[in-house]
Amino acid sequence: MERAALMGAKILILAILLFAGQFGPVLAQSELGSSHDTSLPIEIAADSMEVEQERQVATFRGSVDAQQGDLRLRADVLIVHYQDKADGGGKTISLIEADGNVFVSSPEETAQGTHGVYDVTARTIALDGPVTLTRGDNVIQGDRLELELETGVSRVIGGGQGRVKGVFVPEQGGQP
């Protein structure tokens, strides 16, 4: 019985190593963050908007859709923090908080969570969840997703019992 369990564990480890090659680049070099240009304009559409000039905060509510280049962010509510530009020529967005049904996408990947923070200045996105990161048929789930936009590195951190769950689907057309 012990030998069968050991053999099963070896097969599982081998399968993970083989299939992780298919999804590995998503963990190491996420398309959601890969070479994203944070200097592009951010377009935001929503059902309503309220601006608090003194606090330099704009709150967008209702089916909020924000886009910067090919990076898209949807949520129930977006709270946009802005500040004066260093050159004194207007305002610039420094931080965006997203709440409720948060969905981030690029042409290759999607990520979902319940709360998100896009730190434009630090070039990072964090989603809290539960979170789901999807690329094709491959899916990783956890409690938190952290994306570094400059490097494209992403991390999924476990939740509940401290575990991350992944489903990796090998490419079709290989050997039967």
C-alpha positions in Angstrom: 0.0 0.0 0.0 2.8 2.4 0.9 4.5 1.7 -2.5 1.3 2.5 -4.4 0.9 5.8 -2.5 4.5 6.7 -3.2 4.1 5.8 -6.9 0.9 8.0 -7.1 2.8 10.9 -5.5 5.6 10.6 -8.0 3.2 10.5 -10.9 1.4 13.6 -9.5 4.7 15.5 -9.1 5.7 14.5 -12.6 2.4 15.7 -14.0 2.6 19.0 -12.2 6.2 19.5 -13.6 5.1 18.6 -17.1 1.9 20.7 -17.1 3.3 23.6 -15.2 5.5 24.4 -18.3 2.2 25.3 -20.1 1.1 27.7 -17.4 4.5 28.6 -15.8 5.0 31.8 -17.9 1.7 33.1 -16.6 3.0 32.9 -13.0 6.5 34.2 -13.9 5.6 36.7 -16.7 1.9 37.6 -16.6 0.4 39.2 -19.7 -1.7 41.3 -17.4 1.4 43.2 -16.3 3.9 42.5 -19.0 5.4 45.7 -20.3 2.2 47.7 -19.6 2.6 51.4 -20.3 1.2 53.3 -17.2 1.8 56.6 -19.0 -1.1 56.0 -21.4 -4.4 57.8 -20.7 -7.0 56.1 -18.5 -10.5 56.2 -19.9 -13.3 55.6 -17.3 -17.1 55.2 -17.9 -19.7 54.7 -15.2 -23.3 55.4 -14.3 -22.3 58.3 -11.9 -19.3 60.2 -10.7 -18.7 62.3 -7.6 -15.6 64.5 -7.1 -14.1 65.7 -3.8 -11.7 68.4 -4.9 -10.2 68.9 -1.4 -9.3 65.2 -1.0 -8.4 64.9 -4.7 -10.7 61.8 -5.0 -13.2 60.9 -7.7 -15.7 58.1 -7.1 -17.3 56.3 -10.0 -20.3 54.1 -9.4 -22.3 51.6 -11.4 -20.9 49.3 -14.1 -17.6 51.1 -14.0 -15.3 50.3 -17.0 -11.7 51.7 -17.1 -9.2 51.1 -19.8 -5.5 52.0 -20.2 -4.1 50.7 -23.5 -5.2 47.0 -23.7 -5.5 46.7 -19.9 -9.1 46.8 -18.8 -10.6 47.1 -15.3 -14.3 46.7 -14.5 -15.9 47.0 -11.0 -19.0 48.2 -9.2 -17.1 51.1 -7.7 -13.8 52.8 -8.6 -12.2 55.4 -6.3 -9.6 57.4 -8.2 -7.0 59.3 -6.3 -5.2 62.0 -8.2 -2.6 64.6 -7.4 -0.9 67.6 -9.0 1.6 66.8 -11.7 5.2 67.4 -10.7 5.5 70.1 -13.4 2.4 71.9 -12.1 0.6 71.3 -15.4 -2.7 69.7 -14.2 -3.5 66.5 -12.4 -2.4 62.9 -12.7 -4.0 59.6 -11.4 -1.8 58.0 -8.7 -4.1 55.2 -7.3 -7.3 53.5 -8.2 -9.3 51.4 -5.8 -11.9 48.9 -7.2 -14.7 47.3 -5.2 -17.2 44.7 -6.1 -17.0 42.3 -9.0 -13.5 43.4 -9.9 -12.4 42.1 -13.3 -9.0 42.9 -14.9 -8.1 41.7 -18.4 -5.5 41.9 -21.1 -5.8 40.2 -24.5 -4.3 36.9 -23.1 -5.5 36.8 -19.4 -8.2 37.7 -17.0 -8.2 38.1 -13.2 -11.2 38.4 -10.9 -11.5 39.4 -7.3 -13.7 41.3 -4.8 -11.4 44.3 -4.1 -8.5 45.6 -6.1 -5.8 48.4 -6.0 -4.0 49.7 -9.0 -1.1 51.8 -7.8 -0.2 53.7 -11.0 2.8 55.3 -9.3 4.3 52.0 -8.0 3.1 50.2 -11.2 1.4 47.4 -9.3 -2.0 45.8 -9.2 -3.3 43.8 -6.2 -6.6 41.8 -6.1 -8.1 40.3 -3.0 -10.6 37.7 -3.1 -11.1 35.0 -3.5 -9.2 35.6 -6.8 -9.0 33.7 -10.0 -6.3 34.1 -12.7 -7.2 32.6 -16.1 -5.1 32.1 -19.2 -6.8 29.9 -21.9 -8.1 26.8 -20.1 -5.5 27.2 -17.3 -6.8 28.5 -14.0 -5.2 29.5 -10.7 -7.2 30.4 -7.6 -6.1 31.8 -4.3 -6.9 34.6 -1.8 -4.7 37.4 -3.3 -3.1 38.2 -6.6 -0.2 40.6 -6.9 1.0 41.9 -10.3 4.2 43.9 -10.9 3.5 45.8 -14.2 7.2 46.7 -14.8 8.5 43.1 -14.6 5.3 41.2 -15.5 5.8 39.0 -12.4 2.6 37.8 -10.7 2.1 36.0 -7.4 -1.0 34.2 -6.2 -1.2 33.8 -2.5 -3.3 31.0 -0.9 -6.3 31.6 1.2 -8.6 29.7 3.5 -6.2 27.0 4.4 -3.2 28.8 2.9 -3.3 27.0 -0.3 -3.2 28.0 -4.0 -5.2 25.8 -6.4 -4.3 25.4 -10.1 -5.7 23.5 -13.0 -3.3 23.2 -15.9 -4.5 21.8 -19.3 -1.9 20.4 -21.6 -1.9 21.5 -25.3 -4.0 19.3 -27.6 -2.5 17.6 -30.6 0.2 15.8 -28.6 0.5 12.1 -28.2 -2.7 10.2 -27.3 
